[in-house]
Amino acid sequence: MSYAHHTLLSGSSPHLPLLLLTYLWLSAPNTGVAADICRVSGGVLGIHWSSTISLGWHPLAAGTGGATCWESCCLKPSCNAVWSLGGRCVLLSCSRKRGCPISSLPQPHQESLGLLQLLSKGPIIARRRKVRHALQTAIQRSSTGHHESTKRLKPETARPTPTVPSNIALPQTAQKNLRRLTNGSSDAASAPPQQNSTAGDTVDTPASSNSSDVSSPTAAEAAIVTPPTQAAVRELVVSAGKSVEVTLPRNEVELNAYVVPTPPNGTNYAFDWSLITHPKDYSGEMEGKHSETLKLSRLTVGLYEFEVTANGDGAQGEGYVNVTVKPEPRVNKPPVAIVSPKFQEISLPTSSTVIDGSQSTDDDKVVAWLWEEVKGPLREEKVSADTAVLTLTKLVPGNYTFSLTVTDSDGATNSTQATLSVNKAKDYQPVANAGPNQVIQLPRNSITLYGNQSADDHDSLSYEWSLSPASKDKVVEMQGVRTPILQLSAMQEGDYTFQLTVTDSAGQQDTAQVTVIVQPENNKPPVADAGPEKELTLPVDRTTLDGSKSSDDQKIATYHWKQTSGPADLKIENADGAVATVTGLQVGRYEFTLTVTDDRKLQSTDTVTVIVREELDQPPVAHVVSSPPVSLPVRTATLDGSHSTDDKGGVTYQWTRDDSSPAAGVSVTLLAPSIKSFTVY
């Protein structure tokens, strides 16, 4: 058979939708230096034919085969896939960056090896990150001494490689497709020189092909063809090492970037680290974002994904690495089972209740609850449940004990118990209610009494109405004496007392009484009394109006006060009460009328007069305070009249000397309106 090889370089397999595509079958080798570099295991791969561009071809040396072809592609940055067939090594490039979907396929069609084959079943698209991780793993191992240096990665003729059959019989379609790649490409690669090649050069092997179906290239075909004028950016293989896992309290990590190939002497790659994903609460620090080594600190629990890019002279590449920070290991504490209530008591007819175990606690979480009935009355089925809250129904009288066992996330358990007492239904004595007392006025002589507010805790009641012993001599007609509603008629003036007796199914009884007052028909009107006349002197400007002495032969139903004369600027408070308050009175004469009404709507009125007078002006009171007696040679005395008073204030002062005063040569000096100073000569 013939071999076709594919190198999984960075970006060669992005996620693409599954489609029915035309695929090129590629067989990956299991051995060889290049296969070890590119980290592709053996197997059959599929690549979409239309997504490739031929980079040319070169003949394979006798006895070399697919491994050398594979290495040629691995060392050429623009090469993404190879196809070795009939002594020719065809180099393929993706039509666009990351545009070659690669799929692991179960088996090629028996006649389609190396051909374009329309598959009836879409292949599985390989994930780019898995491929990239394989590359990064290879580079990391190379950097730590697991592999030889990049110089040793060049082809070695002494290393055994798979042999390629010299004669390959392919259908006509295969020949056409092969010629399109080998002869139709405008950028066919030249035959490589004999010495070891550098990255980007083809491998120097003599042309050799014994295929009878595919002609060997001519000398013109093997000539060196000038590459495209626009230089392609070389793709670097960048690795950030294996994924890192740390456990708190350690929260610092150091990441290192490795690049293949190494930079030329005297030059360095430019690095740039980016944080792609991180936990929401991340607030850590990144040191050395533009160097080969990135130092991370203050990491929190979660997953971090980093991308590192390397740039050099016409070369670029990127790598990815994950950092997982795990929470600090905890020492498990057993859960604490808590039931609420710990004890409860119910009485029938209540036959259901709940016991809450959801308040049970654990240092992580409670994952399981188990309720078991430890003790209880004899029944067909015992209680068992696996919920946080135990719901109990159809309980019978007796004492119950329930056990709750809780299990935490680590399998630790804890148990507690709750007790329940269910009592038989208690039959309480009924409560009789004959309703409120009633008053009727002749000529009305009938009324209905209601005892349907009587109650019992269980069964229905029986009723019996009767006249109380105090009303046995009263004349009345009663209907419905054994029902909740009693109808009375033919009543006369006076007081009637009726008794209601209720009895429950257990024979327990209770009684209640109600009085009906029958008033005579001849109702007299009420007598209004507004109280005596009043006189007020300002500044008093308020008074009360008292009509509480009004009377009626039965009962006064309403009171109403209103002003009938006098200045209007006043206010009557509680105008519909027996006693009202009037405020804001002024000088003048007021009249207020009281109207009283009884239950039969009969009314009576009375008027009270309120006189408000001016305030009386009292004369001022003069008061003089003199200084102590003076003796010569002291000649001055002071008199103080400031202690004089008046009921309204505004006092003026005038000092005069009595002509009958024996003092002579008196000189008067006014010190203040109320103070005089006398000087005696």
C-alpha positions as CSV (number, residue, x, y, z in Angstrom):
1,M,0.0,0.0,0.0
2,S,1.1,3.6,-0.2
3,Y,1.5,6.0,2.6
4,A,0.0,9.5,3.0
5,H,1.1,11.6,6.1
6,H,-0.4,14.6,7.8
7,T,1.3,16.9,10.3
8,L,-1.0,18.5,13.0
9,L,0.6,21.9,13.3
10,S,-0.9,24.8,15.4
11,G,-4.2,25.9,14.1
12,S,-4.7,23.1,11.7
13,S,-8.0,21.8,13.2
14,P,-10.5,24.3,14.4
15,H,-14.1,23.3,15.3
16,L,-16.2,23.0,12.1
17,P,-19.8,21.7,11.6
18,L,-20.1,18.1,10.5
19,L,-20.8,18.0,6.8
20,L,-20.9,15.5,4.0
21,L,-17.5,16.5,2.5
22,T,-15.0,15.2,0.0
23,Y,-12.1,14.0,2.0
24,L,-8.5,13.0,1.3
25,W,-7.5,9.9,3.2
26,L,-4.2,10.3,5.1
27,S,-2.4,7.6,7.0
28,A,-0.2,8.8,9.9
29,P,3.0,6.9,10.7
30,N,3.9,5.4,14.1
31,T,7.7,5.9,13.9
32,G,10.2,8.5,12.7
33,V,11.8,11.6,14.0
34,A,9.2,13.9,12.4
35,A,6.3,12.0,13.8
36,D,7.8,12.3,17.2
37,I,8.2,16.0,16.8
38,C,4.7,16.6,15.6
39,R,3.2,14.2,18.1
40,V,0.8,12.5,15.8
41,S,0.0,8.9,16.5
42,G,-0.6,6.3,13.8
43,G,-4.0,6.0,12.2
44,V,-6.1,7.1,9.4
45,L,-7.0,10.8,9.1
46,G,-9.3,12.7,6.8
47,I,-8.7,16.2,5.4
48,H,-11.1,18.2,3.2
49,W,-9.6,18.3,-0.3
50,S,-10.8,21.8,-1.1
51,S,-9.2,23.3,2.0
52,T,-5.6,22.6,0.9
53,I,-3.0,24.3,-1.4
54,S,-0.1,22.4,-2.9
55,L,3.3,23.6,-1.9
56,G,5.0,21.4,-4.5
57,W,6.6,18.0,-4.4
58,H,10.0,16.4,-4.3
59,P,11.1,12.9,-4.9
60,L,11.9,10.5,-2.1
61,A,15.2,8.8,-1.8
62,A,15.2,5.1,-2.1
63,G,14.5,3.4,1.2
64,T,13.3,6.5,3.0
65,G,9.6,6.7,2.4
66,G,7.0,8.4,4.5
67,A,9.0,9.3,7.6
68,T,11.4,11.6,5.6
69,C,8.4,13.2,3.8
70,W,6.8,13.7,7.2
71,E,9.9,15.4,8.5
72,S,10.1,17.7,5.5
73,C,6.7,19.0,6.3
74,C,7.4,19.3,10.0
75,L,10.4,21.5,9.4
76,K,8.6,23.7,6.8
77,P,6.4,26.4,8.7
78,S,4.0,26.8,5.8
79,C,3.3,23.0,5.4
80,N,0.3,21.6,7.1
81,A,0.0,18.2,5.5
82,V,1.9,15.7,3.3
83,W,1.0,12.9,1.0
84,S,3.7,10.4,0.0
85,L,2.8,8.3,-3.0
86,G,4.8,6.5,-5.6
87,G,8.2,8.0,-4.6
88,R,6.9,11.5,-4.5
89,C,6.4,13.7,-1.4
90,V,3.6,16.2,-1.9
91,L,3.5,19.1,0.6
92,L,0.1,20.6,1.4
93,S,-0.8,23.9,3.0
94,C,-4.2,25.0,4.4
95,S,-6.0,27.5,2.2
96,R,-6.4,29.8,5.1
97,K,-5.1,29.9,8.7
98,R,-6.6,27.3,10.8
99,G,-8.7,26.1,7.9
100,C,-7.9,22.4,7.6
101,P,-10.4,20.3,9.5
102,I,-8.7,17.1,10.6
103,S,-10.7,14.0,11.5
104,S,-9.9,10.6,12.8
105,L,-11.6,8.1,10.5
106,P,-12.3,4.4,11.2
107,Q,-11.2,2.9,7.8
108,P,-10.6,4.3,4.3
109,H,-12.6,2.9,1.4
110,Q,-10.8,-0.1,-0.1
111,E,-10.4,1.7,-3.4
112,S,-10.1,5.3,-2.3
113,L,-6.6,5.5,-0.7
114,G,-5.1,8.7,-1.9
115,L,-8.2,9.7,-3.8
116,L,-11.0,12.2,-3.4
117,Q,-13.8,10.2,-2.0
118,L,-17.4,11.4,-1.2
119,L,-18.1,9.9,2.1
120,S,-21.6,8.8,3.1
121,K,-21.0,9.7,6.7
122,G,-19.4,12.8,8.1
123,P,-16.2,12.5,9.9
124,I,-15.6,13.6,13.5
125,I,-13.9,16.9,13.6
126,A,-10.7,16.9,15.8
127,R,-10.5,19.5,18.4
128,R,-7.9,22.1,18.0
129,R,-7.0,22.4,21.6
130,K,-6.3,18.7,21.9
131,V,-3.9,18.9,19.0
132,R,-2.3,22.0,20.5
133,H,-1.9,20.2,23.8
134,A,-0.1,17.4,22.1
135,L,2.4,19.9,20.5
136,Q,2.9,21.7,23.8
137,T,3.6,18.4,25.6
138,A,6.2,17.5,23.0
139,I,7.9,20.8,23.4
140,Q,7.9,20.7,27.1
141,R,9.4,17.3,27.1
142,S,12.1,18.5,24.7
143,S,12.9,21.4,27.0
144,T,13.3,19.2,30.0
145,G,15.6,16.7,28.4
146,H,13.1,14.0,27.4
147,H,14.0,14.5,23.7
148,E,17.1,15.6,21.9
149,S,17.7,19.2,20.9
150,T,16.2,20.7,17.8
151,K,19.4,20.1,15.9
152,R,19.0,16.4,16.5
153,L,15.5,16.6,15.0
154,K,16.9,17.0,11.5
155,P,16.6,13.9,9.3
156,E,19.1,11.1,9.9
157,T,19.7,8.6,7.1
158,A,20.7,6.0,9.5
159,R,17.4,5.9,11.3
160,P,15.1,3.2,10.0
161,T,12.0,4.4,8.2
162,P,9.0,2.6,6.8
163,T,9.5,1.4,3.3
164,V,7.3,2.4,0.4
165,P,6.2,-0.1,-2.2
166,S,7.7,0.7,-5.5
167,N,4.7,-0.3,-7.6
168,I,1.3,1.2,-6.8
169,A,-1.7,0.5,-8.9
170,L,-4.3,3.3,-8.6
171,P,-7.5,3.9,-10.4
172,Q,-7.6,6.6,-13.0
173,T,-9.1,9.1,-10.6
174,A,-6.1,8.8,-8.3
175,Q,-3.7,9.5,-11.1
176,K,-5.6,12.6,-12.1
177,N,-5.6,13.9,-8.5
178,L,-2.0,13.1,-8.0
179,R,-1.0,14.9,-11.2
180,R,-3.0,18.0,-10.1
181,L,-0.9,18.1,-7.0
182,T,2.5,17.2,-8.4
183,N,2.4,18.8,-11.9
184,G,-0.3,21.4,-11.7
185,S,1.1,23.3,-8.7
186,S,2.8,26.6,-9.5
187,D,5.1,26.4,-6.5
188,A,6.5,22.9,-6.6
189,A,9.4,22.4,-4.3
190,S,12.8,21.6,-5.6
191,A,14.7,18.5,-4.8
192,P,16.5,19.1,-1.5
193,P,20.3,19.2,-1.1
194,Q,22.2,16.3,0.4
195,Q,23.3,17.9,3.6
196,N,21.1,18.3,6.7
197,S,18.4,20.9,6.1
198,T,17.3,23.7,8.3
199,A,13.7,24.6,9.2
200,G,11.9,25.6,6.1
201,D,14.1,23.7,3.6
202,T,13.1,20.4,1.9
203,V,15.0,17.2,2.6
204,D,17.8,16.3,0.2
205,T,17.1,12.8,-1.1
206,P,17.7,11.3,-4.5
207,A,14.7,10.9,-6.8
208,S,13.6,7.3,-7.0
209,S,10.3,5.9,-8.2
210,N,9.5,2.5,-9.7
211,S,5.8,3.2,-10.1
212,S,4.4,1.9,-13.3
213,D,1.2,3.8,-13.0
214,V,2.5,7.2,-12.1
215,S,5.4,8.5,-14.1
216,S,8.5,9.9,-12.3
217,P,9.0,13.6,-12.6
218,T,11.3,14.9,-15.3
219,A,14.3,16.9,-14.7
220,A,12.3,20.0,-15.5
221,E,9.7,19.0,-12.9
222,A,12.4,18.5,-10.3
223,A,14.0,21.9,-11.0
224,I,13.9,24.6,-8.3
225,V,10.8,26.8,-8.6
226,T,10.9,30.3,-7.2
227,P,8.6,30.6,-4.2
228,P,5.8,33.3,-4.2
229,T,7.0,36.8,-3.9
230,Q,5.0,37.5,-0.8
231,A,6.9,35.9,2.1
232,A,4.6,33.9,4.4
233,V,4.8,34.3,8.1
234,R,6.6,31.4,9.6
235,E,4.5,29.7,12.3
236,L,6.3,29.0,15.6
237,V,5.4,26.0,17.8
238,V,4.8,27.5,21.2
239,S,4.1,25.6,24.4
240,A,3.4,26.8,27.9
241,G,3.8,23.3,29.4
242,K,1.4,20.9,30.9
243,S,-1.8,22.1,32.7
244,V,-1.1,23.0,36.3
245,E,-3.1,22.1,39.4
246,V,-2.5,23.7,42.8
247,T,-4.4,23.4,46.0
248,L,-4.9,26.3,48.4
249,P,-3.4,27.7,50.6
250,R,-0.8,27.7,47.7
251,N,-1.9,30.5,45.4
252,E,1.2,31.2,43.3
253,V,2.2,29.6,40.0
254,E,5.0,30.1,37.6
255,L,4.4,29.4,33.9
256,N,7.2,29.1,31.3
257,A,6.9,29.4,27.5
258,Y,8.9,27.2,25.1
259,V,9.3,27.9,21.4
260,V,10.5,25.6,18.5
261,P,12.6,26.6,16.7
262,T,14.8,28.6,19.0
263,P,15.5,32.2,17.9
264,P,18.5,33.0,15.7
265,N,21.7,34.0,17.6
266,G,21.5,37.5,18.9
267,T,17.7,37.7,18.7
268,N,14.9,36.9,21.0
269,Y,11.2,36.3,20.7
270,A,8.7,38.8,22.0
271,F,6.2,37.1,24.4
272,D,2.7,38.2,25.4
273,W,0.6,36.4,28.0
274,S,-3.2,36.7,28.1
275,L,-5.7,35.5,30.6
276,I,-8.6,34.1,28.6
277,T,-10.9,32.7,31.3
278,H,-10.8,33.0,35.0
279,P,-13.2,32.8,38.1
280,K,-15.5,35.6,38.7
281,D,-13.9,36.6,42.0
282,Y,-10.4,36.7,40.5
283,S,-8.3,39.6,41.7
284,G,-4.8,38.2,41.5
285,E,-1.6,39.6,40.0
286,M,0.3,38.7,36.8
287,E,4.0,39.5,36.7
288,G,6.1,39.1,33.5
289,K,3.3,39.3,31.0
290,H,5.9,40.1,28.3
291,S,8.6,37.6,29.1
292,E,9.1,33.9,28.8
293,T,8.1,33.3,32.5
294,L,4.7,34.4,33.9
295,K,4.4,34.6,37.6
296,L,0.9,34.4,39.1
297,S,-0.1,35.2,42.6
298,R,-3.2,35.7,44.8
299,L,-5.1,33.0,42.8
300,T,-8.6,32.0,43.9
301,V,-10.4,28.7,43.4
302,G,-11.3,28.0,39.8
303,L,-10.1,27.4,36.3
304,Y,-7.7,29.8,34.5
305,E,-6.9,29.5,30.8
306,F,-3.8,31.4,29.5
307,E,-2.6,32.1,26.0
308,V,1.0,33.0,25.2
309,T,2.1,34.3,21.9
310,A,5.6,34.5,20.6
311,N,6.7,36.8,17.8
312,G,10.0,37.0,16.0
313,D,11.5,38.1,12.7
314,G,8.7,36.9,10.3
315,A,7.5,34.2,12.7
316,Q,4.6,33.9,15.0
317,G,2.9,31.3,17.2
318,E,0.8,30.8,20.2
319,G,0.2,28.2,23.0
320,Y,-2.3,27.6,25.7
321,V,-2.2,26.3,29.2
322,N,-4.7,25.7,32.0
323,V,-4.2,26.4,35.7
324,T,-6.7,24.8,38.1
325,V,-6.8,26.1,41.7
326,K,-8.5,23.7,44.0
327,P,-10.0,24.6,47.4
328,E,-8.1,23.9,50.5
329,P,-8.7,20.3,51.7
330,R,-11.0,20.2,54.7
331,V,-11.3,17.8,57.6
332,N,-14.7,16.5,57.5
333,K,-16.9,16.9,60.5
334,P,-19.9,14.7,60.9
335,P,-23.3,16.2,60.3
336,V,-25.6,17.3,63.2
337,A,-29.2,15.9,62.9
338,I,-31.8,18.5,64.1
339,V,-35.5,17.9,64.3
340,S,-38.2,20.5,64.9
341,P,-40.2,20.2,67.0
342,K,-38.5,17.7,69.3
343,F,-41.8,16.9,70.9
344,Q,-45.3,17.7,69.9
345,E,-48.8,16.8,71.0
346,I,-52.0,16.8,68.9
347,S,-55.5,15.7,69.5
348,L,-58.0,14.2,67.1
349,P,-59.7,15.1,64.8
350,T,-56.3,16.6,63.8
351,S,-54.6,13.5,62.4
352,S,-51.7,14.9,60.5
353,T,-48.5,16.9,61.3
354,V,-45.0,17.4,60.0
355,I,-41.5,17.1,61.6
356,D,-38.8,19.3,60.1
357,G,-35.3,17.9,59.6
358,S,-34.1,20.5,57.1
359,Q,-32.3,22.4,59.8
360,S,-29.8,19.7,60.1
361,T,-26.3,21.1,59.5
362,D,-22.9,20.0,58.2
363,D,-19.6,21.6,57.4
364,D,-20.1,20.8,53.7
365,K,-23.7,19.7,53.0
366,V,-26.2,17.1,54.0
367,V,-27.0,14.9,51.1
368,A,-29.4,12.3,52.5
369,W,-32.2,12.1,55.2
370,L,-33.7,8.9,56.5
371,W,-36.8,8.8,58.7
372,E,-37.7,5.7,60.6
373,E,-40.5,5.0,63.0
374,V,-38.9,3.5,66.1
375,K,-42.1,3.2,68.2
376,G,-45.8,3.7,67.7
377,P,-49.2,2.2,67.8
378,L,-49.9,-1.0,66.0
379,R,-50.7,-0.2,62.4
380,E,-50.5,-1.9,59.0
381,E,-47.4,0.0,57.9
382,K,-44.6,1.8,59.7
383,V,-43.5,5.3,58.7
384,S,-40.3,5.5,56.5
385,A,-39.2,8.5,54.3
386,D,-36.1,9.9,52.7
387,T,-37.0,13.6,52.7
388,A,-35.9,16.5,54.8
389,V,-39.4,17.1,56.1
390,L,-41.4,14.2,57.4
391,T,-45.1,14.4,56.6
392,L,-47.4,12.3,58.8
393,T,-51.0,11.6,58.0
394,K,-53.8,9.3,59.2
395,L,-52.4,9.2,62.7
396,V,-54.2,7.2,65.3
397,P,-54.1,7.9,69.1
398,G,-50.9,6.8,70.8
399,N,-47.3,7.7,71.3
400,Y,-44.8,7.8,68.5
401,T,-41.0,7.9,68.3
402,F,-39.3,8.8,65.0
403,S,-35.6,8.6,64.2
404,L,-33.8,10.9,61.7
405,T,-30.5,9.9,60.3
406,V,-28.6,12.4,58.1
407,T,-25.6,11.7,55.8
408,D,-23.2,14.3,54.6
409,S,-21.2,14.5,51.4
410,D,-18.4,12.4,52.9
411,G,-20.7,9.6,54.1
412,A,-20.6,10.5,57.8
413,T,-23.9,10.1,59.6
414,N,-25.7,11.4,62.7
415,S,-29.1,10.6,64.2
416,T,-31.6,12.1,66.5
417,Q,-35.2,11.4,67.6
418,A,-38.5,13.2,67.8
419,T,-41.6,12.1,69.8
420,L,-45.2,12.7,69.0
421,S,-48.3,12.1,71.1
422,V,-51.7,11.8,69.5
423,N,-54.6,12.1,71.9
424,K,-58.2,11.0,71.4
425,A,-60.7,13.6,70.4
426,K,-62.0,15.5,73.5
427,D,-65.7,16.2,73.6
428,Y,-66.2,19.6,75.1
429,Q,-69.5,20.9,76.5
430,P,-71.7,22.8,74.0
431,V,-72.1,26.6,74.2
432,A,-75.6,28.0,74.1
433,N,-76.2,31.4,72.6
434,A,-79.7,32.9,72.6
435,G,-78.7,36.2,71.0
436,P,-78.8,39.8,72.4
437,N,-81.6,41.3,74.4
438,Q,-84.4,42.9,72.4
439,V,-86.7,46.0,72.8
440,I,-90.0,46.4,70.9
441,Q,-92.6,49.2,71.1
442,L,-96.3,48.5,71.0
443,P,-98.3,48.3,68.8
444,R,-95.6,45.9,67.5
445,N,-96.0,42.7,69.6
446,S,-93.9,40.1,67.7
447,I,-90.2,39.3,67.4
448,T,-87.9,36.5,66.3
449,L,-85.1,35.1,68.5
450,Y,-82.0,33.3,67.0
451,G,-80.1,30.6,68.8
452,N,-78.1,29.4,65.8
453,Q,-74.9,30.9,67.1
454,S,-74.7,28.1,69.7
455,A,-71.8,25.8,69.0
456,D,-70.3,22.4,69.8
457,D,-66.8,20.9,69.0
458,H,-68.2,17.8,67.4
459,D,-71.8,16.9,66.5
460,S,-74.9,18.9,65.8
461,L,-77.0,20.1,68.7
462,S,-80.6,19.8,69.7
463,Y,-82.5,23.0,70.8
464,E,-85.3,23.7,73.3
465,W,-86.8,27.2,74.0
466,S,-88.9,28.0,77.1
467,L,-90.0,30.9,79.3
468,S,-87.8,31.3,82.3
469,P,-89.4,30.8,85.7
470,A,-89.5,34.6,86.2
471,S,-91.8,35.0,83.2
472,K,-94.1,32.0,83.7
473,D,-97.1,34.3,84.1
474,K,-96.5,36.2,80.8
475,V,-98.8,35.8,77.8
476,V,-97.0,34.9,74.6
477,E,-97.2,32.6,71.6
478,M,-94.0,30.6,70.7
479,Q,-93.3,28.7,67.5
480,G,-90.2,26.6,66.7
481,V,-89.4,25.8,70.4
482,R,-87.2,22.8,69.2
483,T,-85.4,24.7,66.4
484,P,-82.6,27.2,66.5
485,I,-85.1,30.0,65.6
486,L,-87.9,31.0,67.9
487,Q,-90.8,33.1,66.7
488,L,-92.8,35.1,69.3
489,S,-96.1,36.9,68.9
490,A,-99.1,38.2,70.9
491,M,-96.8,39.9,73.4
492,Q,-97.9,42.5,75.9
493,E,-96.2,45.4,77.7
494,G,-93.5,44.2,80.1
495,D,-90.3,42.2,80.2
496,Y,-90.0,38.6,78.9
497,T,-87.1,36.3,79.6
498,F,-86.6,33.3,77.4
499,Q,-84.2,30.3,78.0
500,L,-82.5,28.3,75.4
501,T,-81.1,24.8,76.2
502,V,-78.8,23.0,73.8
503,T,-77.7,19.4,74.1
504,D,-74.9,17.5,72.2
505,S,-74.7,13.8,71.2
506,A,-73.0,13.0,74.5
507,G,-75.9,14.5,76.5
508,Q,-74.0,17.5,77.7
509,Q,-76.1,20.7,78.0
510,D,-75.7,24.4,78.2
511,T,-78.3,27.2,78.6
512,A,-78.5,30.8,77.7
513,Q,-81.2,33.5,78.4
514,V,-82.4,36.5,76.4
515,T,-84.8,39.3,77.5
516,V,-87.4,41.0,75.3
517,I,-88.8,44.4,76.6
518,V,-92.2,45.4,75.3
519,Q,-92.7,49.2,75.7
520,P,-96.1,50.9,75.9
521,E,-97.5,52.6,72.8
522,N,-98.1,56.1,74.2
523,N,-94.7,57.7,74.0
524,K,-94.2,61.2,75.4
525,P,-91.9,63.6,73.7
526,P,-88.6,64.3,75.4
527,V,-87.9,67.5,77.4
528,A,-84.9,69.5,76.3
529,D,-82.8,71.5,78.9
530,A,-80.0,73.7,77.5
531,G,-78.9,74.9,80.9
532,P,-78.9,78.4,82.6
533,E,-77.8,81.7,81.0
534,K,-74.1,82.5,81.1
535,E,-72.0,85.7,81.3
536,L,-68.4,85.8,80.3
537,T,-65.8,88.6,80.6
538,L,-62.9,88.7,78.2
539,P,-60.2,87.4,77.9
540,V,-62.3,84.3,78.6
541,D,-63.6,83.4,75.1
542,R,-64.9,79.8,75.5
543,T,-67.7,78.0,77.5
544,T,-69.6,74.7,77.6
545,L,-73.2,74.0,76.7
546,D,-74.7,71.3,78.9
547,G,-77.9,69.5,77.8
548,S,-77.4,66.4,79.9
549,K,-80.4,67.3,82.1
550,S,-82.8,66.8,79.2
551,S,-85.2,63.9,79.8
552,D,-87.6,61.4,78.1
553,D,-90.0,58.8,79.3
554,Q,-88.0,56.2,77.5
555,K,-84.7,57.3,76.1
556,I,-83.2,60.3,74.3
557,A,-81.7,59.0,71.1
558,T,-79.9,62.1,69.8
559,Y,-78.7,65.6,70.8
560,H,-77.9,68.6,68.5
561,W,-76.6,72.1,69.3
562,K,-76.6,75.1,66.9
563,Q,-76.1,78.9,67.1
564,T,-79.3,80.9,66.5
565,S,-77.9,84.4,67.2
566,G,-74.8,86.4,67.9
567,P,-71.4,87.0,66.1
568,A,-70.7,84.2,63.7
569,D,-66.9,83.7,64.2
570,L,-67.0,80.8,66.6
571,K,-66.8,77.0,66.7
572,I,-69.0,74.4,68.4
573,E,-67.2,71.2,69.3
574,N,-69.2,68.0,69.9
575,A,-72.4,69.6,68.5
576,D,-74.2,66.2,68.5
577,G,-73.4,65.4,72.1
578,A,-75.2,66.2,75.4
579,V,-72.4,68.5,76.3
580,A,-70.8,70.8,73.7
581,T,-67.9,73.3,73.8
582,V,-68.0,76.8,72.2
583,T,-64.7,78.6,71.4
584,G,-63.8,81.9,69.7
585,L,-66.4,84.0,71.5
586,Q,-66.3,87.8,71.2
587,V,-68.0,90.7,72.9
588,G,-71.7,90.3,72.3
589,R,-74.9,88.3,73.0
590,Y,-75.2,84.7,71.8
591,E,-78.1,82.2,71.7
592,F,-77.7,78.5,71.3
593,T,-80.5,76.0,70.7
594,L,-80.5,72.4,71.8
595,T,-82.7,69.8,70.0
596,V,-83.3,66.4,71.5
597,T,-85.0,63.4,69.8
598,D,-86.3,60.1,71.4
599,D,-86.5,56.6,69.8
600,R,-90.0,57.4,68.4
601,K,-88.6,60.5,66.6
602,L,-90.3,62.9,68.9
603,Q,-88.3,66.1,69.5
604,S,-88.0,69.0,71.9
605,T,-85.9,72.2,71.9
606,D,-84.5,74.7,74.4
607,T,-82.3,77.9,74.1
608,V,-79.6,79.2,76.3
609,T,-78.1,82.7,76.2
610,V,-74.4,83.5,76.6
611,I,-73.3,87.2,77.1
612,V,-69.7,88.1,76.6
613,R,-68.6,91.5,78.1
614,E,-65.5,93.8,77.8
615,E,-62.8,93.4,80.3
616,L,-62.9,95.9,83.3
617,D,-60.0,98.4,83.7
618,Q,-58.8,98.7,87.3
619,P,-56.9,101.9,88.4
620,P,-53.1,101.5,88.8
621,V,-51.5,101.2,92.3
622,A,-48.7,103.6,93.0
623,H,-45.8,102.3,95.2
624,V,-42.8,104.3,96.2
625,V,-39.6,102.9,97.8
626,S,-37.3,105.5,99.4
627,S,-33.7,105.2,100.3
628,P,-32.7,104.9,103.9
629,P,-32.9,108.1,106.0
630,V,-30.1,110.6,105.3
631,S,-28.2,112.7,107.8
632,L,-26.0,115.6,107.2
633,P,-23.6,116.0,105.7
634,V,-25.4,113.6,103.2
635,R,-27.8,115.8,101.3
636,T,-29.3,113.4,98.7
637,A,-32.2,111.0,98.9
638,T,-33.6,108.6,96.1
639,L,-37.2,107.6,95.7
640,D,-38.1,104.5,93.5
641,G,-41.7,104.2,92.0
642,S,-40.9,101.3,89.6
643,H,-42.9,98.9,91.8
644,S,-46.2,100.6,90.9
645,T,-48.6,98.2,89.1
646,D,-51.6,98.2,86.8
647,D,-53.8,95.4,85.5
648,K,-53.1,96.3,81.8
649,G,-49.6,97.8,82.1
650,G,-48.5,101.0,80.3
651,V,-48.0,103.1,83.5
652,T,-46.7,106.7,83.3
653,Y,-45.0,108.5,86.1
654,Q,-45.2,112.1,87.4
655,W,-43.3,113.3,90.5
656,T,-44.3,116.4,92.5
657,R,-43.2,117.8,95.9
658,D,-45.9,118.5,98.4
659,D,-45.9,122.2,99.2
660,S,-46.4,121.4,102.9
661,S,-43.1,119.7,103.0
662,P,-40.8,121.3,105.7
663,A,-37.7,120.9,103.6
664,A,-36.4,124.0,101.9
665,G,-34.1,124.6,99.0
666,V,-34.9,121.2,97.5
667,S,-33.3,120.3,94.2
668,V,-35.0,117.5,92.3
669,T,-33.2,115.4,89.7
670,L,-35.0,112.8,87.4
671,L,-32.8,109.7,87.2
672,A,-35.5,107.6,85.4
673,P,-39.2,107.9,84.7
674,S,-39.8,105.9,87.9
675,I,-36.9,107.2,90.0
676,K,-36.4,110.7,91.6
677,S,-33.3,112.1,93.4
678,F,-33.7,114.9,95.9
679,T,-30.9,117.1,97.1
680,V,-31.4,119.1,100.3
681,Y,-29.4,122.3,100.9
